[in-house]
Amino acid sequence: MLQKFTKSTVALVIAMACGHSANLAAEEEKRAVTVVVLCEDAAAKKMIRESLLTQFRSLSDLEVVDKHAYSSLIVYAEKTVNDAKNPNGFAIAIAHTNSYELRLAYENLRGIDNVNVKAVRTVAERALRDDLGVLRHLNVAHLDELSREKVDSVTKTIASDLHERQKEKD
């Protein structure tokens, strides 16, 4: 009886440890993303950014950070000008950059004593320090008006697209 109890206890402890390790691995798999919204209209900028952040909160494997992210989402919004059909419209440009290759180059070139290698490593280091990345995807959208419903719809698509690209590991 004591032997069965001991085996059960050991099995339970191992299962709990494996479960804890799996949870840590899942947490470690979160990818850091920066979200930058550029817009001259402060209210529009705030609305778009808040909507994007709301969309990203529902994605458990992505985490929005301020600096040093795996990738960046840059959204530029501008009110359309001289458009009789859509005087309240907004043009939106969406850029997705990735720093994976820069990080890989920086890490893999460490310790190699060659002038050319050091030059490439320096460029990668500067780019990483300045939160630059390689452009991976560029897209545009247009909204007839900047209503909460339309902004949420477009930001949901933007977040979903970036999320799918992250799964592909860029």
Secondary structure, DSSP 8 states (H G I E B T S, - for coil): -HHHHHHHHHHHHHHHHHHHHHHHHHHHT-EEEEEEEE-SSHHHHHHHHHHHHHHHHT-TTEEE-SSS-SEEEEEEEEE--S-SS-TT-EEEEEEEEE-HHHHHHHHHTTT---HHHHHHHHHHHHHHHTT--EEEEEEEEEESS--HHHHHHHHHHHHHHHHHHHHTT-
